[in-house]
Amino acid sequence: MDIRAIGLGLAFALMWSSAFTSARMIVADATPLFALAARYLLSGLIGIAIARAFGQTWSLTRAQWRAIVVFGFLQNAVYLGLFFVAMQTVEASFAAIIASTMPLMVGCAAWIFQGERLGVVGIGGLVAGFVGVVLIMGARIGAGADMMGVLLCVIGVLALTIATLTVRGASSGGNLLMVVGLQMLVGFVALAVATLLFETPQVTFTPRLVVAFLYTCLVPGLLATFVWFLLVGRIGATKAATFHFLNPFFGVLIAAVLLGEQLGPRDVLGVVIIAAGILAVQLSRQSPRRV
């Protein structure tokens, strides 16, 4: 892994983790599905415009089109849609911690369904990671966390896990900005339908909402997705996912600094255990062996 890949991975982890804090700010002043649909419309149009300006075309491979639809629906609509709804009642730091378990779920799915052998280190990482999750969830639920919001986050992570398995097809074949923009529009279409079915849009325009909305559109939404595809194209999805071990740290740190969210001793311990588990699983998957 070279210096550029490390830089891309650190940048992605920081941007990805910051999205939970900005989302928490957005849903304080706007209904979640409407706000997220608007975000994807703006991000998608900007992404496609930039792609066209750089000479990228609509000539994508069949695998890319398939991945655009699946990834756009599962990550952008289902995963983030559920998280936006949940973060009306769930703190940004807790949402970030739940979302950061995705690499553990990917490793577990690869082990069970794809025949990858994780070895002792990988299996230990899975166990440690889920122990950390249980530790944090026990503390948060005991402190009165909204169970419906937590359930929505868990379902969202399952959708993100499935979406992650499609990234390889979207990151090959070039036209990355076009791919990013199109999958944003897929999310917009799905969320626009969900908004019509389940929500009465309401917006209270505040400086915080405007700044958080624009930041979310341009940085975690557009730039982070593009950086992720670049990273996957450079070092592969398995190695790229190693950087997810930083997400629990960045997620809780940003929420604490910008939102003043408090962390207890069990939260801190759980974050360290989860991060160590994610790292162990990803390192174990660097050279997977078939059973």
ChimeraX commands (.cxc) that place a marker at each C-alpha (Angstrom):
marker #1 position 0.00,0.00,0.00 radius 0.5
marker #1 position 1.62,3.26,-1.14 radius 0.5
marker #1 position 1.49,6.79,0.30 radius 0.5
marker #1 position -1.24,7.88,-2.09 radius 0.5
marker #1 position -3.46,4.97,-1.09 radius 0.5
marker #1 position -2.93,5.76,2.60 radius 0.5
marker #1 position -3.82,9.40,1.98 radius 0.5
marker #1 position -6.96,8.43,0.09 radius 0.5
marker #1 position -7.95,6.01,2.86 radius 0.5
marker #1 position -7.48,8.56,5.63 radius 0.5
marker #1 position -9.38,11.21,3.68 radius 0.5
marker #1 position -12.24,8.80,2.99 radius 0.5
marker #1 position -12.50,7.69,6.62 radius 0.5
marker #1 position -12.59,11.29,7.86 radius 0.5
marker #1 position -15.20,12.42,5.32 radius 0.5
marker #1 position -17.34,9.31,5.75 radius 0.5
marker #1 position -17.32,9.66,9.54 radius 0.5
marker #1 position -18.24,13.35,9.45 radius 0.5
marker #1 position -21.48,12.61,7.60 radius 0.5
marker #1 position -23.25,11.49,10.77 radius 0.5
marker #1 position -22.70,14.80,12.51 radius 0.5
marker #1 position -23.82,16.85,9.50 radius 0.5
marker #1 position -26.85,14.57,9.06 radius 0.5
marker #1 position -27.81,15.10,12.70 radius 0.5
marker #1 position -27.73,18.85,12.06 radius 0.5
marker #1 position -29.86,18.52,8.93 radius 0.5
marker #1 position -32.66,16.44,10.46 radius 0.5
marker #1 position -32.98,18.97,13.28 radius 0.5
marker #1 position -34.35,21.48,10.75 radius 0.5
marker #1 position -35.78,19.39,7.90 radius 0.5
marker #1 position -37.72,16.18,7.41 radius 0.5
marker #1 position -35.18,13.42,6.72 radius 0.5
marker #1 position -36.33,11.75,3.50 radius 0.5
marker #1 position -37.03,15.04,1.74 radius 0.5
marker #1 position -33.69,16.49,2.82 radius 0.5
marker #1 position -31.79,13.39,1.70 radius 0.5
marker #1 position -33.60,13.28,-1.65 radius 0.5
marker #1 position -32.69,16.93,-2.24 radius 0.5
marker #1 position -29.10,16.18,-1.31 radius 0.5
marker #1 position -28.84,13.40,-3.86 radius 0.5
marker #1 position -30.46,15.45,-6.60 radius 0.5
marker #1 position -27.94,18.26,-6.11 radius 0.5
marker #1 position -24.96,15.92,-5.65 radius 0.5
marker #1 position -25.91,13.81,-8.64 radius 0.5
marker #1 position -26.35,16.74,-11.01 radius 0.5
marker #1 position -23.06,18.28,-9.89 radius 0.5
marker #1 position -21.25,14.97,-10.25 radius 0.5
marker #1 position -22.57,14.38,-13.77 radius 0.5
marker #1 position -21.77,17.96,-14.81 radius 0.5
marker #1 position -18.19,17.61,-13.57 radius 0.5
marker #1 position -17.87,14.22,-15.26 radius 0.5
marker #1 position -19.01,15.66,-18.58 radius 0.5
marker #1 position -16.62,18.60,-18.18 radius 0.5
marker #1 position -13.76,16.11,-17.84 radius 0.5
marker #1 position -14.88,14.27,-20.94 radius 0.5
marker #1 position -16.45,11.27,-19.23 radius 0.5
marker #1 position -19.30,9.58,-21.07 radius 0.5
marker #1 position -22.43,7.51,-20.51 radius 0.5
marker #1 position -20.68,4.51,-22.12 radius 0.5
marker #1 position -20.45,2.31,-19.07 radius 0.5
marker #1 position -20.03,-1.43,-18.79 radius 0.5
marker #1 position -22.93,-3.68,-17.96 radius 0.5
marker #1 position -21.34,-4.40,-14.58 radius 0.5
marker #1 position -21.12,-0.67,-13.89 radius 0.5
marker #1 position -24.78,-0.06,-14.72 radius 0.5
marker #1 position -25.82,-2.98,-12.54 radius 0.5
marker #1 position -23.66,-1.72,-9.68 radius 0.5
marker #1 position -24.96,1.84,-10.10 radius 0.5
marker #1 position -28.54,0.69,-9.63 radius 0.5
marker #1 position -27.86,-1.72,-6.76 radius 0.5
marker #1 position -25.35,0.52,-4.99 radius 0.5
marker #1 position -27.44,3.65,-5.53 radius 0.5
marker #1 position -30.55,2.00,-4.14 radius 0.5
marker #1 position -29.08,0.04,-1.23 radius 0.5
marker #1 position -26.53,2.57,0.02 radius 0.5
marker #1 position -28.05,5.90,-0.91 radius 0.5
marker #1 position -31.73,5.16,-0.45 radius 0.5
marker #1 position -32.02,2.31,2.05 radius 0.5
marker #1 position -28.90,2.71,4.21 radius 0.5
marker #1 position -28.75,6.49,4.41 radius 0.5
marker #1 position -32.52,6.89,4.25 radius 0.5
marker #1 position -32.95,4.73,7.35 radius 0.5
marker #1 position -30.04,6.45,9.10 radius 0.5
marker #1 position -31.44,9.91,8.40 radius 0.5
marker #1 position -34.80,8.88,9.84 radius 0.5
marker #1 position -33.12,7.24,12.83 radius 0.5
marker #1 position -30.93,10.24,13.63 radius 0.5
marker #1 position -33.96,12.25,14.60 radius 0.5
marker #1 position -33.68,10.31,17.87 radius 0.5
marker #1 position -30.27,8.57,17.75 radius 0.5
marker #1 position -27.08,10.54,18.50 radius 0.5
marker #1 position -24.56,10.99,15.69 radius 0.5
marker #1 position -21.80,9.22,17.64 radius 0.5
marker #1 position -23.98,6.15,18.23 radius 0.5
marker #1 position -25.08,6.08,14.57 radius 0.5
marker #1 position -21.43,6.28,13.47 radius 0.5
marker #1 position -20.51,3.39,15.74 radius 0.5
marker #1 position -23.32,1.21,14.40 radius 0.5
marker #1 position -22.43,2.06,10.79 radius 0.5
marker #1 position -18.78,1.26,11.41 radius 0.5
marker #1 position -19.68,-2.40,11.99 radius 0.5
marker #1 position -20.18,-2.82,8.23 radius 0.5
marker #1 position -16.69,-4.32,7.67 radius 0.5
marker #1 position -17.43,-6.88,10.38 radius 0.5
marker #1 position -20.65,-7.84,8.60 radius 0.5
marker #1 position -18.86,-8.00,5.24 radius 0.5
marker #1 position -16.18,-10.24,6.73 radius 0.5
marker #1 position -18.80,-12.44,8.34 radius 0.5
marker #1 position -20.80,-12.70,5.10 radius 0.5
marker #1 position -17.67,-13.55,3.09 radius 0.5
marker #1 position -16.80,-16.23,5.62 radius 0.5
marker #1 position -20.28,-17.79,5.66 radius 0.5
marker #1 position -21.48,-17.33,2.07 radius 0.5
marker #1 position -18.33,-17.01,-0.05 radius 0.5
marker #1 position -16.13,-19.59,1.60 radius 0.5
marker #1 position -13.37,-17.25,2.77 radius 0.5
marker #1 position -11.28,-18.56,5.66 radius 0.5
marker #1 position -10.51,-15.80,8.10 radius 0.5
marker #1 position -8.12,-17.74,10.30 radius 0.5
marker #1 position -7.75,-17.32,14.05 radius 0.5
marker #1 position -6.98,-13.59,13.85 radius 0.5
marker #1 position -9.98,-12.85,11.65 radius 0.5
marker #1 position -12.42,-14.89,13.71 radius 0.5
marker #1 position -11.06,-13.28,16.86 radius 0.5
marker #1 position -11.59,-9.89,15.24 radius 0.5
marker #1 position -15.21,-10.72,14.43 radius 0.5
marker #1 position -15.86,-11.85,17.99 radius 0.5
marker #1 position -14.11,-8.80,19.46 radius 0.5
marker #1 position -15.92,-6.41,17.16 radius 0.5
marker #1 position -19.35,-7.72,18.01 radius 0.5
marker #1 position -18.46,-7.76,21.73 radius 0.5
marker #1 position -17.62,-4.07,21.41 radius 0.5
marker #1 position -20.96,-3.42,19.72 radius 0.5
marker #1 position -22.85,-5.24,22.47 radius 0.5
marker #1 position -20.92,-3.29,25.09 radius 0.5
marker #1 position -21.84,0.07,23.57 radius 0.5
marker #1 position -25.42,-0.88,22.80 radius 0.5
marker #1 position -25.92,-2.10,26.35 radius 0.5
marker #1 position -24.69,1.23,27.70 radius 0.5
marker #1 position -26.72,3.32,25.28 radius 0.5
marker #1 position -29.93,1.31,25.59 radius 0.5
marker #1 position -29.57,1.41,29.36 radius 0.5
marker #1 position -29.29,5.19,29.07 radius 0.5
marker #1 position -32.57,5.35,27.13 radius 0.5
marker #1 position -31.56,5.15,23.45 radius 0.5
marker #1 position -34.52,4.91,21.07 radius 0.5
marker #1 position -34.87,1.24,20.13 radius 0.5
marker #1 position -36.72,1.89,16.88 radius 0.5
marker #1 position -33.96,4.24,15.78 radius 0.5
marker #1 position -31.33,1.64,16.66 radius 0.5
marker #1 position -33.22,-1.02,14.69 radius 0.5
marker #1 position -33.40,1.25,11.64 radius 0.5
marker #1 position -29.62,1.77,11.85 radius 0.5
marker #1 position -28.97,-1.96,12.03 radius 0.5
marker #1 position -31.16,-2.63,8.98 radius 0.5
marker #1 position -29.37,0.19,7.19 radius 0.5
marker #1 position -25.98,-1.39,7.88 radius 0.5
marker #1 position -27.20,-4.68,6.44 radius 0.5
marker #1 position -28.13,-2.82,3.25 radius 0.5
marker #1 position -24.73,-1.10,3.19 radius 0.5
marker #1 position -23.03,-4.48,3.59 radius 0.5
marker #1 position -24.76,-5.78,0.48 radius 0.5
marker #1 position -24.00,-2.56,-1.40 radius 0.5
marker #1 position -20.32,-2.81,-0.52 radius 0.5
marker #1 position -20.08,-6.16,-2.27 radius 0.5
marker #1 position -21.05,-4.44,-5.55 radius 0.5
marker #1 position -18.41,-1.70,-5.43 radius 0.5
marker #1 position -15.80,-3.68,-7.38 radius 0.5
marker #1 position -17.99,-3.71,-10.49 radius 0.5
marker #1 position -18.59,0.02,-10.30 radius 0.5
marker #1 position -14.97,1.00,-9.78 radius 0.5
marker #1 position -13.59,-0.70,-12.89 radius 0.5
marker #1 position -14.04,0.54,-16.45 radius 0.5
marker #1 position -13.33,4.24,-15.89 radius 0.5
marker #1 position -15.82,7.13,-15.87 radius 0.5
marker #1 position -15.77,7.20,-12.07 radius 0.5
marker #1 position -17.33,10.64,-11.65 radius 0.5
marker #1 position -20.15,9.64,-14.00 radius 0.5
marker #1 position -20.70,6.47,-11.98 radius 0.5
marker #1 position -20.82,8.48,-8.75 radius 0.5
marker #1 position -23.26,11.02,-10.18 radius 0.5
marker #1 position -25.59,8.40,-11.61 radius 0.5
marker #1 position -25.76,6.37,-8.42 radius 0.5
marker #1 position -26.65,9.60,-6.59 radius 0.5
marker #1 position -29.59,10.09,-8.96 radius 0.5
marker #1 position -30.72,6.51,-8.35 radius 0.5
marker #1 position -30.84,7.37,-4.66 radius 0.5
marker #1 position -32.78,10.56,-5.42 radius 0.5
marker #1 position -35.46,8.72,-7.41 radius 0.5
marker #1 position -35.96,6.09,-4.70 radius 0.5
marker #1 position -36.05,8.66,-1.90 radius 0.5
marker #1 position -38.41,10.96,-3.82 radius 0.5
marker #1 position -40.89,8.09,-4.03 radius 0.5
marker #1 position -40.39,7.32,-0.31 radius 0.5
marker #1 position -40.95,10.99,0.54 radius 0.5
marker #1 position -44.26,11.05,-1.35 radius 0.5
marker #1 position -45.38,7.86,0.39 radius 0.5
marker #1 position -44.22,8.41,3.97 radius 0.5
marker #1 position -43.50,12.06,4.64 radius 0.5
marker #1 position -44.90,15.57,4.58 radius 0.5
marker #1 position -41.85,17.69,3.74 radius 0.5
marker #1 position -41.03,20.47,6.19 radius 0.5
marker #1 position -37.98,22.73,6.25 radius 0.5
marker #1 position -36.90,25.44,8.71 radius 0.5
marker #1 position -34.16,27.42,6.97 radius 0.5
marker #1 position -31.30,28.19,9.35 radius 0.5
marker #1 position -27.59,28.90,8.77 radius 0.5
marker #1 position -26.79,25.54,10.37 radius 0.5
marker #1 position -29.07,23.72,7.93 radius 0.5
marker #1 position -27.64,25.47,4.87 radius 0.5
marker #1 position -24.02,24.83,5.85 radius 0.5
marker #1 position -24.65,21.21,6.90 radius 0.5
marker #1 position -26.68,20.50,3.75 radius 0.5
marker #1 position -24.09,21.89,1.35 radius 0.5
marker #1 position -21.26,20.17,3.23 radius 0.5
marker #1 position -23.09,16.84,3.16 radius 0.5
marker #1 position -23.81,17.14,-0.57 radius 0.5
marker #1 position -20.28,18.02,-1.58 radius 0.5
marker #1 position -17.99,16.26,0.91 radius 0.5
marker #1 position -19.38,13.02,2.39 radius 0.5
marker #1 position -21.81,12.66,-0.51 radius 0.5
marker #1 position -19.86,13.41,-3.67 radius 0.5
marker #1 position -16.17,13.67,-2.80 radius 0.5
marker #1 position -16.02,10.76,-0.33 radius 0.5
marker #1 position -17.79,8.41,-2.74 radius 0.5
marker #1 position -15.42,9.36,-5.54 radius 0.5
marker #1 position -12.39,8.91,-3.24 radius 0.5
marker #1 position -13.71,5.50,-2.20 radius 0.5
marker #1 position -13.98,4.34,-5.80 radius 0.5
marker #1 position -10.46,5.63,-6.49 radius 0.5
marker #1 position -9.16,3.78,-3.45 radius 0.5
marker #1 position -10.90,0.53,-4.41 radius 0.5
marker #1 position -9.59,0.83,-7.94 radius 0.5
marker #1 position -6.05,1.36,-6.62 radius 0.5
marker #1 position -5.77,-1.32,-3.94 radius 0.5
marker #1 position -8.96,-3.41,-4.13 radius 0.5
marker #1 position -12.10,-3.51,-2.00 radius 0.5
marker #1 position -10.65,-5.76,0.71 radius 0.5
marker #1 position -7.61,-3.63,1.43 radius 0.5
marker #1 position -9.61,-0.41,1.07 radius 0.5
marker #1 position -12.08,-1.59,3.70 radius 0.5
marker #1 position -9.21,-1.74,6.21 radius 0.5
marker #1 position -9.55,2.02,6.66 radius 0.5
marker #1 position -13.01,1.53,8.14 radius 0.5
marker #1 position -11.30,0.72,11.45 radius 0.5
marker #1 position -10.79,4.50,11.81 radius 0.5
marker #1 position -14.49,5.31,11.46 radius 0.5
marker #1 position -15.50,4.69,15.09 radius 0.5
marker #1 position -12.74,7.04,16.29 radius 0.5
marker #1 position -13.45,9.79,13.77 radius 0.5
marker #1 position -17.22,9.47,14.13 radius 0.5
marker #1 position -17.35,9.91,17.90 radius 0.5
marker #1 position -14.62,12.57,17.90 radius 0.5
marker #1 position -16.39,14.79,15.35 radius 0.5
marker #1 position -19.74,14.39,17.11 radius 0.5
marker #1 position -18.16,15.27,20.46 radius 0.5
marker #1 position -16.42,18.38,19.08 radius 0.5
marker #1 position -19.24,19.79,16.94 radius 0.5
marker #1 position -22.35,18.56,18.77 radius 0.5
marker #1 position -21.06,18.22,22.32 radius 0.5
marker #1 position -22.17,14.59,22.55 radius 0.5
marker #1 position -20.90,12.85,25.67 radius 0.5
marker #1 position -19.07,9.53,25.78 radius 0.5
marker #1 position -18.95,7.23,28.77 radius 0.5
marker #1 position -16.14,4.81,29.70 radius 0.5
marker #1 position -18.01,1.87,28.15 radius 0.5
marker #1 position -18.41,3.82,24.91 radius 0.5
marker #1 position -14.68,4.52,24.73 radius 0.5
marker #1 position -13.79,0.90,25.52 radius 0.5
marker #1 position -16.31,-0.36,22.98 radius 0.5
marker #1 position -14.95,1.93,20.24 radius 0.5
marker #1 position -11.41,0.67,20.83 radius 0.5
marker #1 position -12.57,-2.97,20.76 radius 0.5
marker #1 position -14.62,-2.46,17.58 radius 0.5
marker #1 position -11.74,-0.70,15.82 radius 0.5
marker #1 position -9.33,-3.48,16.80 radius 0.5
marker #1 position -11.82,-6.10,15.59 radius 0.5
marker #1 position -12.31,-4.37,12.24 radius 0.5
marker #1 position -8.56,-4.11,11.73 radius 0.5
marker #1 position -8.03,-7.77,12.61 radius 0.5
marker #1 position -10.76,-8.93,10.22 radius 0.5
marker #1 position -9.50,-6.82,7.33 radius 0.5
marker #1 position -5.88,-7.84,7.82 radius 0.5
marker #1 position -6.97,-11.46,7.93 radius 0.5
marker #1 position -8.80,-10.99,4.60 radius 0.5
marker #1 position -5.77,-9.55,2.79 radius 0.5
marker #1 position -4.98,-13.01,1.38 radius 0.5
marker #1 position -8.23,-14.98,1.70 radius 0.5
marker #1 position -8.18,-18.71,1.23 radius 0.5
marker #1 position -11.00,-20.89,-0.02 radius 0.5
marker #1 position -12.30,-23.73,2.06 radius 0.5
marker link #1:1,2 radius 0.2
marker link #1:2,3 radius 0.2
marker link #1:3,4 radius 0.2
marker link #1:4,5 radius 0.2
marker link #1:5,6 radius 0.2
marker link #1:6,7 radius 0.2
marker link #1:7,8 radius 0.2
marker link #1:8,9 radius 0.2
marker link #1:9,10 radius 0.2
marker link #1:10,11 radius 0.2
marker link #1:11,12 radius 0.2
marker link #1:12,13 radius 0.2
marker link #1:13,14 radius 0.2
marker link #1:14,15 radius 0.2
marker link #1:15,16 radius 0.2
marker link #1:16,17 radius 0.2
marker link #1:17,18 radius 0.2
marker link #1:18,19 radius 0.2
marker link #1:19,20 radius 0.2
marker link #1:20,21 radius 0.2
marker link #1:21,22 radius 0.2
marker link #1:22,23 radius 0.2
marker link #1:23,24 radius 0.2
marker link #1:24,25 radius 0.2
marker link #1:25,26 radius 0.2
marker link #1:26,27 radius 0.2
marker link #1:27,28 radius 0.2
marker link #1:28,29 radius 0.2
marker link #1:29,30 radius 0.2
marker link #1:30,31 radius 0.2
marker link #1:31,32 radius 0.2
marker link #1:32,33 radius 0.2
marker link #1:33,34 radius 0.2
marker link #1:34,35 radius 0.2
marker link #1:35,36 radius 0.2
marker link #1:36,37 radius 0.2
marker link #1:37,38 radius 0.2
marker link #1:38,39 radius 0.2
marker link #1:39,40 radius 0.2
marker link #1:40,41 radius 0.2
marker link #1:41,42 radius 0.2
marker link #1:42,43 radius 0.2
marker link #1:43,44 radius 0.2
marker link #1:44,45 radius 0.2
marker link #1:45,46 radius 0.2
marker link #1:46,47 radius 0.2
marker link #1:47,48 radius 0.2
marker link #1:48,49 radius 0.2
marker link #1:49,50 radius 0.2
marker link #1:50,51 radius 0.2
marker link #1:51,52 radius 0.2
marker link #1:52,53 radius 0.2
marker link #1:53,54 radius 0.2
marker link #1:54,55 radius 0.2
marker link #1:55,56 radius 0.2
marker link #1:56,57 radius 0.2
marker link #1:57,58 radius 0.2
marker link #1:58,59 radius 0.2
marker link #1:59,60 radius 0.2
marker link #1:60,61 radius 0.2
marker link #1:61,62 radius 0.2
marker link #1:62,63 radius 0.2
marker link #1:63,64 radius 0.2
marker link #1:64,65 radius 0.2
marker link #1:65,66 radius 0.2
marker link #1:66,67 radius 0.2
marker link #1:67,68 radius 0.2
marker link #1:68,69 radius 0.2
marker link #1:69,70 radius 0.2
marker link #1:70,71 radius 0.2
marker link #1:71,72 radius 0.2
marker link #1:72,73 radius 0.2
marker link #1:73,74 radius 0.2
marker link #1:74,75 radius 0.2
marker link #1:75,76 radius 0.2
marker link #1:76,77 radius 0.2
marker link #1:77,78 radius 0.2
marker link #1:78,79 radius 0.2
marker link #1:79,80 radius 0.2
marker link #1:80,81 radius 0.2
marker link #1:81,82 radius 0.2
marker link #1:82,83 radius 0.2
marker link #1:83,84 radius 0.2
marker link #1:84,85 radius 0.2
marker link #1:85,86 radius 0.2
marker link #1:86,87 radius 0.2
marker link #1:87,88 radius 0.2
marker link #1:88,89 radius 0.2
marker link #1:89,90 radius 0.2
marker link #1:90,91 radius 0.2
marker link #1:91,92 radius 0.2
marker link #1:92,93 radius 0.2
marker link #1:93,94 radius 0.2
marker link #1:94,95 radius 0.2
marker link #1:95,96 radius 0.2
marker link #1:96,97 radius 0.2
marker link #1:97,98 radius 0.2
marker link #1:98,99 radius 0.2
marker link #1:99,100 radius 0.2
marker link #1:100,101 radius 0.2
marker link #1:101,102 radius 0.2
marker link #1:102,103 radius 0.2
marker link #1:103,104 radius 0.2
marker link #1:104,105 radius 0.2
marker link #1:105,106 radius 0.2
marker link #1:106,107 radius 0.2
marker link #1:107,108 radius 0.2
marker link #1:108,109 radius 0.2
marker link #1:109,110 radius 0.2
marker link #1:110,111 radius 0.2
marker link #1:111,112 radius 0.2
marker link #1:112,113 radius 0.2
marker link #1:113,114 radius 0.2
marker link #1:114,115 radius 0.2
marker link #1:115,116 radius 0.2
marker link #1:116,117 radius 0.2
marker link #1:117,118 radius 0.2
marker link #1:118,119 radius 0.2
marker link #1:119,120 radius 0.2
marker link #1:120,121 radius 0.2
marker link #1:121,122 radius 0.2
marker link #1:122,123 radius 0.2
marker link #1:123,124 radius 0.2
marker link #1:124,125 radius 0.2
marker link #1:125,126 radius 0.2
marker link #1:126,127 radius 0.2
marker link #1:127,128 radius 0.2
marker link #1:128,129 radius 0.2
marker link #1:129,130 radius 0.2
marker link #1:130,131 radius 0.2
marker link #1:131,132 radius 0.2
marker link #1:132,133 radius 0.2
marker link #1:133,134 radius 0.2
marker link #1:134,135 radius 0.2
marker link #1:135,136 radius 0.2
marker link #1:136,137 radius 0.2
marker link #1:137,138 radius 0.2
marker link #1:138,139 radius 0.2
marker link #1:139,140 radius 0.2
marker link #1:140,141 radius 0.2
marker link #1:141,142 radius 0.2
marker link #1:142,143 radius 0.2
marker link #1:143,144 radius 0.2
marker link #1:144,145 radius 0.2
marker link #1:145,146 radius 0.2
marker link #1:146,147 radius 0.2
marker link #1:147,148 radius 0.2
marker link #1:148,149 radius 0.2
marker link #1:149,150 radius 0.2
marker link #1:150,151 radius 0.2
marker link #1:151,152 radius 0.2
marker link #1:152,153 radius 0.2
marker link #1:153,154 radius 0.2
marker link #1:154,155 radius 0.2
marker link #1:155,156 radius 0.2
marker link #1:156,157 radius 0.2
marker link #1:157,158 radius 0.2
marker link #1:158,159 radius 0.2
marker link #1:159,160 radius 0.2
marker link #1:160,161 radius 0.2
marker link #1:161,162 radius 0.2
marker link #1:162,163 radius 0.2
marker link #1:163,164 radius 0.2
marker link #1:164,165 radius 0.2
marker link #1:165,166 radius 0.2
marker link #1:166,167 radius 0.2
marker link #1:167,168 radius 0.2
marker link #1:168,169 radius 0.2
marker link #1:169,170 radius 0.2
marker link #1:170,171 radius 0.2
marker link #1:171,172 radius 0.2
marker link #1:172,173 radius 0.2
marker link #1:173,174 radius 0.2
marker link #1:174,175 radius 0.2
marker link #1:175,176 radius 0.2
marker link #1:176,177 radius 0.2
marker link #1:177,178 radius 0.2
marker link #1:178,179 radius 0.2
marker link #1:179,180 radius 0.2
marker link #1:180,181 radius 0.2
marker link #1:181,182 radius 0.2
marker link #1:182,183 radius 0.2
marker link #1:183,184 radius 0.2
marker link #1:184,185 radius 0.2
marker link #1:185,186 radius 0.2
marker link #1:186,187 radius 0.2
marker link #1:187,188 radius 0.2
marker link #1:188,189 radius 0.2
marker link #1:189,190 radius 0.2
marker link #1:190,191 radius 0.2
marker link #1:191,192 radius 0.2
marker link #1:192,193 radius 0.2
marker link #1:193,194 radius 0.2
marker link #1:194,195 radius 0.2
marker link #1:195,196 radius 0.2
marker link #1:196,197 radius 0.2
marker link #1:197,198 radius 0.2
marker link #1:198,199 radius 0.2
marker link #1:199,200 radius 0.2
marker link #1:200,201 radius 0.2
marker link #1:201,202 radius 0.2
marker link #1:202,203 radius 0.2
marker link #1:203,204 radius 0.2
marker link #1:204,205 radius 0.2
marker link #1:205,206 radius 0.2
marker link #1:206,207 radius 0.2
marker link #1:207,208 radius 0.2
marker link #1:208,209 radius 0.2
marker link #1:209,210 radius 0.2
marker link #1:210,211 radius 0.2
marker link #1:211,212 radius 0.2
marker link #1:212,213 radius 0.2
marker link #1:213,214 radius 0.2
marker link #1:214,215 radius 0.2
marker link #1:215,216 radius 0.2
marker link #1:216,217 radius 0.2
marker link #1:217,218 radius 0.2
marker link #1:218,219 radius 0.2
marker link #1:219,220 radius 0.2
marker link #1:220,221 radius 0.2
marker link #1:221,222 radius 0.2
marker link #1:222,223 radius 0.2
marker link #1:223,224 radius 0.2
marker link #1:224,225 radius 0.2
marker link #1:225,226 radius 0.2
marker link #1:226,227 radius 0.2
marker link #1:227,228 radius 0.2
marker link #1:228,229 radius 0.2
marker link #1:229,230 radius 0.2
marker link #1:230,231 radius 0.2
marker link #1:231,232 radius 0.2
marker link #1:232,233 radius 0.2
marker link #1:233,234 radius 0.2
marker link #1:234,235 radius 0.2
marker link #1:235,236 radius 0.2
marker link #1:236,237 radius 0.2
marker link #1:237,238 radius 0.2
marker link #1:238,239 radius 0.2
marker link #1:239,240 radius 0.2
marker link #1:240,241 radius 0.2
marker link #1:241,242 radius 0.2
marker link #1:242,243 radius 0.2
marker link #1:243,244 radius 0.2
marker link #1:244,245 radius 0.2
marker link #1:245,246 radius 0.2
marker link #1:246,247 radius 0.2
marker link #1:247,248 radius 0.2
marker link #1:248,249 radius 0.2
marker link #1:249,250 radius 0.2
marker link #1:250,251 radius 0.2
marker link #1:251,252 radius 0.2
marker link #1:252,253 radius 0.2
marker link #1:253,254 radius 0.2
marker link #1:254,255 radius 0.2
marker link #1:255,256 radius 0.2
marker link #1:256,257 radius 0.2
marker link #1:257,258 radius 0.2
marker link #1:258,259 radius 0.2
marker link #1:259,260 radius 0.2
marker link #1:260,261 radius 0.2
marker link #1:261,262 radius 0.2
marker link #1:262,263 radius 0.2
marker link #1:263,264 radius 0.2
marker link #1:264,265 radius 0.2
marker link #1:265,266 radius 0.2
marker link #1:266,267 radius 0.2
marker link #1:267,268 radius 0.2
marker link #1:268,269 radius 0.2
marker link #1:269,270 radius 0.2
marker link #1:270,271 radius 0.2
marker link #1:271,272 radius 0.2
marker link #1:272,273 radius 0.2
marker link #1:273,274 radius 0.2
marker link #1:274,275 radius 0.2
marker link #1:275,276 radius 0.2
marker link #1:276,277 radius 0.2
marker link #1:277,278 radius 0.2
marker link #1:278,279 radius 0.2
marker link #1:279,280 radius 0.2
marker link #1:280,281 radius 0.2
marker link #1:281,282 radius 0.2
marker link #1:282,283 radius 0.2
marker link #1:283,284 radius 0.2
marker link #1:284,285 radius 0.2
marker link #1:285,286 radius 0.2
marker link #1:286,287 radius 0.2
marker link #1:287,288 radius 0.2
marker link #1:288,289 radius 0.2
marker link #1:289,290 radius 0.2
marker link #1:290,291 radius 0.2
view
